Amino acid sequence: MWGRADRAVKLLGRNIPSVLRMTEGVDPKISRRLCIKPQQDLQTKSRSASGVPGYRPTPWERRFLLWAGHYKKPEDIPDTVSLEAVRAAQSTLRVRFSYVMIALTIVGCITMVISGKQAAKRQETLININLEKKAKLREEGASAKP
């Protein structure tokens, strides 16, 4: 299959866009130069100006480090911390927040069940409420016509 494509490329050599011309002679399955990010960019982002590995946390990230329990006091947090510590604190807080949301959802469900049972004891069902509204509308409509 690739043999036919090579012939077409050779015949149409001038009309091929420059991006495709760069990959001539290279197996298209292997050529991924445009898709891969260089490793150097990733390493330079986690280093401070002095060359020492570290990350300068923002004020919110400092709070996250405190709330996650990585440090006891704001004064204990150094100027540069590892990016892994910040990410670990964020994931810890994300898990705690999800637990709080789960607990609030359960409390809300229980509250709605209790209020529904109390309304059922008072005969306040949706059917009764709708029938009462329709009766009021009919009375208002009947009194407005004459």
Salt bridges, closest charged atoms under 4 A:
GLU124 OE2 - ARG122 NE 3.19
